[in-house]
Amino acid sequence: MNRLKLIAAGFRDLDPRLRLRLGIGCACVLALALLLSLANSQIKRLEKLRTAREGELAEMMQLRQRHQEASASAQKVANRLAAVRPDDSPARLIEEIGIKGKSLQINSLKGEEQAGFLVDFAEVKIESITTNELVNLLHRLEHGDRPASVRRALIKARFDDPARLDASLTVALQKPVPSQ
């Protein structure tokens, strides 16, 4: 406390012009400190805003990627649906693939309408087919140029030749509903 009184007494004893200059200098230093404090708080606020925007941008990039994947998938499905002709059937599709075992039986089943599409079903029984031929058949059905899918598959090894299989498949082909 004594030092503070000594400084105050020394300040009062100074020349009035020098005292005025020291007062203005102290005011300028305080104003500069205030401006730096405001600038620092503004910089911190902008850094928080930038960090938040970077997070939003990363999320938007992920959403954009998912949107592009969904659009590509939808376009692929639309292209597959456009390739379906009105006279197409699962039986005809399997015959076009051309994979046959010892005997091939195709029985058309009752079709149904699902979500604006007509779905045709067929029961396919193939005897004495190799594993490779079965895999090729399933791949061509699922990933071919028409929207066909295997709804049910029953595959058994043959007793007389374990390298050959008997397969019973239920194949579905989606077609757009014919317009009236």
Secondary structure, DSSP 8 states (H G I E B T S, - for coil): -HHHHHHHHHHHTS-HHHHHHHHHHHHHHHHHHHHHHHHHHHHHHHHHHHHHHHHHHHHHHHHHHHHHHHHHHHHHHHHHHHT--TT--HHHHHHHH----SEEEEEEEEEEEETTEEEEEEEEEEEEEEHHHHHHHHHHHHHSSS-EEEEEEEEEE-SS-TTEEEEEEEEEEEEE----
